[in-house]
């Protein structure tokens, strides 16, 4: 029963009992009162549990679950050293592996999880409290304890592996949802380029069969989408009819225009950028200046060591028509069972 004078004091000063308790733990000057509460915390929590409206049990469950979750996450972090791959393990790693060391480190890194596993695997929850140590001469009790330690370690490692598999599965599912949406959005812009390539996969069965080995070879086609950058709009791409009309390979038209596009020929490259064909004061065109720069570049980078000292003063080649550098985002599509060959 709360004394009347204490209840009157709290009421007159507009102080709730909960704020009083919080203040006792928050202020260093109230350390003596806080220690008294901590010394009787078992009785206090027991009283909370007896109250019909108390939420302390659900709060404790949430706090404990959160603590175990953090410990599992700590165990699965790569920097803690438990991402062990048997396929990539060296002989030294395998020979140096000791389950006792693994148990100690797991118990240190996740004490709450270790205690919970110990309860699950132990028929007597009040038994041993001593830490794990290595003993050369073991009796029956020590052997039983070591066996129990191994069970705890294996179960903890299984939790780590399951958590890693869950993360990988979640990431895969998330990626499978994102990629179709990105493909749809990119296709709707009407400025997407599509690239296809064929690849072969040999699906060898784990159990030998009488079928020919060639039957396991699958010819598939991969797809890749990427956006056409450099300020390209759908209007710029509406030129297929014009190109077809002026193409010399077009045998559907009897009256081909005079300004017909020439057939592909490497000599056409010599006629592009006509304004840059003019000679400078040294009698060199832009093509000559490029060839000279390329010669000096190769000499400084791949020639005798003496010419390496001139790399800093070589500079960049002359710009004719600069294409801005942009980062192209690639969106992979699902492989299809079609031979693209």
C-alpha positions in Angstrom: 0.0 0.0 0.0 1.4 3.4 -1.0 1.6 5.8 2.0 -0.8 8.7 1.9 1.9 11.3 2.1 3.7 9.8 -1.0 0.5 9.7 -3.0 -0.3 13.3 -2.0 3.2 14.5 -2.9 3.0 12.9 -6.4 -0.5 14.3 -6.9 0.3 17.8 -5.8 3.4 18.0 -8.0 1.7 16.4 -11.0 4.2 13.5 -11.1 3.1 10.1 -12.3 4.6 7.1 -10.7 5.9 5.8 -14.1 7.7 9.1 -14.8 9.2 8.9 -11.3 10.6 5.4 -11.9 12.0 6.4 -15.3 13.7 9.4 -13.7 15.3 7.2 -11.1 17.0 5.2 -13.8 17.8 8.2 -16.0 19.5 10.5 -13.5 23.0 9.6 -12.0 22.1 11.4 -8.8 19.4 8.8 -8.1 21.9 5.9 -8.4 21.1 4.6 -4.9 17.4 4.3 -5.6 18.0 2.7 -9.0 20.3 0.0 -7.4 17.5 -0.8 -4.9 15.1 -1.3 -7.8 17.6 -3.5 -9.7 18.2 -5.6 -6.6 14.5 -6.4 -6.5 13.8 -6.6 -10.2 12.8 -10.3 -10.1 10.0 -9.5 -7.5 9.0 -6.4 -9.5 8.7 -8.4 -12.8 6.9 -11.2 -11.0 4.4 -8.6 -9.8 4.0 -7.3 -13.3 3.3 -10.8 -14.6 0.6 -11.3 -12.0 -1.3 -8.2 -13.1 -4.1 -9.1 -15.6 -3.5 -6.0 -17.8 0.3 -6.3 -17.9 2.0 -6.3 -21.3 5.4 -7.2 -19.9 5.3 -10.8 -21.2 4.7 -9.8 -24.8 7.3 -7.0 -24.5 9.8 -9.5 -23.2 9.1 -11.9 -26.0 9.6 -9.2 -28.6 12.8 -8.0 -27.0 14.1 -11.5 -26.7 13.2 -12.3 -30.3 14.9 -9.1 -31.5 18.0 -10.0 -29.5 18.1 -13.5 -31.1 17.6 -12.0 -34.6 20.5 -9.7 -34.1 22.7 -12.5 -32.9 21.8 -14.6 -36.0 22.6 -11.7 -38.2 25.9 -11.3 -36.5 26.7 -14.9 -37.1 25.9 -14.7 -40.8 28.1 -11.6 -41.4 31.0 -12.4 -43.7 33.5 -10.6 -41.5 32.8 -13.0 -38.6 34.3 -15.9 -40.6 31.5 -18.3 -40.9 31.0 -18.1 -44.7 32.9 -21.4 -45.2 32.7 -22.9 -48.7 33.9 -26.5 -48.9 34.5 -26.2 -52.7 37.0 -23.3 -52.2 38.5 -24.5 -48.9 42.3 -25.1 -48.8 43.9 -28.1 -47.2 45.3 -25.8 -44.4 41.8 -24.6 -43.6 40.4 -28.1 -43.4 43.3 -29.4 -41.3 43.1 -26.3 -39.0 39.3 -26.6 -38.4 38.4 -27.5 -34.8 34.8 -27.7 -33.7 35.8 -26.7 -30.1 37.1 -23.3 -31.4 34.0 -22.9 -33.5 31.8 -23.6 -30.4 33.7 -21.0 -28.3 33.4 -18.3 -30.9 29.7 -19.0 -31.6 29.0 -19.0 -27.8 30.8 -15.7 -27.4 29.2 -14.1 -30.5 25.6 -15.3 -29.8 25.3 -16.1 -26.1 21.5 -15.8 -26.1 21.0 -18.1 -29.1 23.6 -20.6 -27.7 21.6 -20.7 -24.3 18.4 -21.3 -26.2 19.9 -24.2 -28.3 21.3 -25.6 -25.1 17.8 -25.7 -23.5 16.3 -27.3 -26.6 19.0 -30.1 -26.7 19.3 -30.7 -23.0 16.9 -33.0 -21.1 18.0 -31.3 -17.8 17.9 -27.5 -18.1 19.6 -27.0 -14.7 22.7 -28.9 -15.6 26.2 -27.6 -16.3 27.0 -23.9 -16.2 30.7 -24.1 -16.7 32.3 -22.7 -19.9 33.6 -24.9 -22.7 37.3 -25.9 -22.3 39.5 -28.5 -23.8 40.5 -31.4 -21.5 43.0 -34.0 -22.5 41.7 -36.7 -20.1 37.9 -36.8 -20.2 35.6 -38.8 -18.1 32.0 -39.9 -19.0 30.6 -36.5 -17.9 33.1 -34.6 -20.0 32.4 -36.8 -23.1 28.6 -36.2 -22.7 29.3 -32.5 -22.4 31.4 -32.5 -25.5 28.8 -34.4 -27.4 26.2 -31.8 -26.3 28.6 -29.0 -27.4 28.9 -30.6 -30.8 25.1 -30.7 -31.1 24.8 -27.0 -30.2 27.4 -26.1 -32.7 25.8 -28.1 -35.5 22.4 -26.6 -34.8 23.8 -23.1 -34.7 25.6 -23.7 -38.0 22.4 -25.0 -39.5 20.6 -21.8 -38.5 23.4 -19.7 -40.2 23.1 -21.7 -43.4 19.3 -21.5 -43.4 19.5 -17.7 -42.9 21.9 -17.4 -45.8 19.7 -19.5 -48.1 16.7 -17.4 -47.1 18.5 -14.2 -48.0 19.6 -15.6 -51.3 16.1 -16.8 -52.1 14.6 -13.4 -51.1 17.1 -11.6 -53.3 16.3 -13.9 -56.2 12.6 -13.5 -55.8 13.0 -9.7 -55.5 15.1 -9.7 -58.7 12.6 -11.8 -60.6 9.9 -9.2 -59.7 12.0 -6.2 -60.6 13.4 -7.3 -63.9 10.0 -7.8 -65.8 8.9 -4.4 -64.5 12.1 -2.7 -65.8 11.8 -4.5 -69.1 8.2 -3.3 -69.5 9.1 0.3 -68.6 12.1 0.3 -70.9 10.0 -1.2 -73.8 7.3 1.4 -73.4 9.8 4.2 -74.0 10.2 3.0 -77.6 13.9 3.9 -77.4 15.2 0.5 -76.4 17.7 -1.7 -78.2 17.4 -5.5 -78.1 20.4 -7.7 -78.3 20.3 -11.5 -78.6 23.0 -14.2 -78.4 23.0 -17.9 -78.4 24.7 -20.1 -75.8 24.9 -23.8 -75.1 24.3 -25.6 -71.8 25.2 -29.2 -71.2 22.7 -30.6 -68.7 24.4 -33.7 -67.5 22.2 -36.0 -65.4 23.4 -37.0 -62.0 22.4 -40.6 -62.7 23.9 -42.2 -65.8 21.4 -43.0 -68.6 21.6 -44.9 -71.9 20.7 -41.7 -73.9 23.4 -40.1 -76.0 25.4 -37.4 -74.4 24.4 -35.0 -77.2 20.8 -35.2 -75.9 21.8 -33.2 -72.8 23.1 -30.3 -74.8 20.6 -27.4 -74.9 20.8 -24.5 -77.4 19.4 -21.4 -75.7 19.1 -17.7 -76.6 19.9 -14.9 -74.1 18.3 -11.5 -74.3 19.6 -8.1 -73.3 17.8 -4.7 -73.3 19.4 -1.3 -73.0 18.2 2.2 -73.5 19.4 4.3 -76.5 21.0 7.3 -74.9 22.4 10.5 -76.2 19.0 12.4 -76.3 17.4 9.9 -78.7 13.6 10.2 -78.9 11.0 8.0 -80.6 10.6 10.6 -83.3 14.3 10.2 -84.2 13.7 6.5 -84.8 10.8 6.9 -87.2 13.0 6.6 -90.2 12.7 2.9 -91.3 10.4 3.8 -94.2 12.8 6.5 -95.4 15.8 4.2 -95.2 14.0 1.4 -97.0 12.9 3.8 -99.8 16.5 4.9 -100.4 18.2 1.6 -100.0 19.8 0.1 -103.2 18.8 -3.4 -102.1 15.1 -2.4 -102.3 13.8 -4.3 -105.3 10.2 -3.3 -104.6 10.5 0.1 -106.1 11.0 0.9 -109.8 11.8 4.5 -109.4 14.6 4.8 -106.9 15.5 8.4 -105.9 18.7 9.9 -107.2 20.1 10.6 -103.7 20.3 6.9 -103.1 22.5 5.8 -100.2 25.7 4.2 -101.5 26.4 0.6 -101.1 28.6 -0.2 -98.0 32.2 0.5 -98.9 35.2 1.3 -96.7 36.1 4.1 -99.1 33.0 5.9 -97.9 34.7 6.6 -94.7 37.2 8.8 -96.5 34.5 11.1 -97.6 32.8 11.7 -94.2 33.3 15.1 -92.5 34.4 16.9 -95.7 35.0 20.2 -93.9 37.8 18.5 -91.9 39.6 17.4 -95.1 41.1 20.9 -95.5 44.9 21.1 -95.1 46.4 23.2 -92.3 49.6 25.3 -92.5 51.7 22.2 -92.4 49.8 20.5 -95.3 48.0 18.0 -93.0 44.4 17.1 -92.9 42.5 16.1 -89.7 43.1 12.5 -90.8 46.8 13.1 -91.1 46.9 14.7 -87.7 45.1 11.7 -86.2 47.6 9.3 -87.8 50.5 11.4 -86.4 49.0 11.5 -82.9 48.4 7.7 -83.0 52.0 7.1 -84.1 53.3 9.3 -81.2 50.9 7.7 -78.7 52.1 4.2 -79.6 55.7 5.3 -79.5 55.3 6.8 -76.0 53.3 3.9 -74.6 54.7 0.9 -76.4 58.0 2.0 -77.8 61.5 2.3 -76.2 61.5 3.5 -72.5 63.1 6.8 -73.5 59.9 8.0 -75.1 57.8 7.4 -72.0 58.9 10.7 -70.6 56.8 12.5 -73.3 53.4 10.9 -72.3 52.4 13.9 -70.2 52.8 16.4 -73.0 51.2 14.2 -75.7 47.7 15.4 -75.0 44.4 14.1 -76.5 43.6 13.7 -80.2 41.7 16.3 -82.1 37.9 16.1 -81.6 35.9 15.8 -84.8 32.4 14.9 -83.5 32.4 14.1 -79.8 29.8 11.7 -78.5 29.0 12.3 -74.8 30.0 9.5 -72.4 27.0 8.1 -70.6 26.5 5.0 -68.4 24.2 2.5 -70.1 22.0 0.4 -67.9 21.6 -3.2 -69.1 18.5 -5.2 -68.3 18.8 -9.0 -68.8 15.8 -11.0 -70.1 15.1 -14.6 -69.5 16.8 -17.1 -71.6 14.5 -18.9 -74.1 14.7 -22.4 -75.6 15.3 -21.2 -79.1 18.4 -21.6 -81.2 19.4 -18.2 -82.4 22.0 -19.6 -84.8 
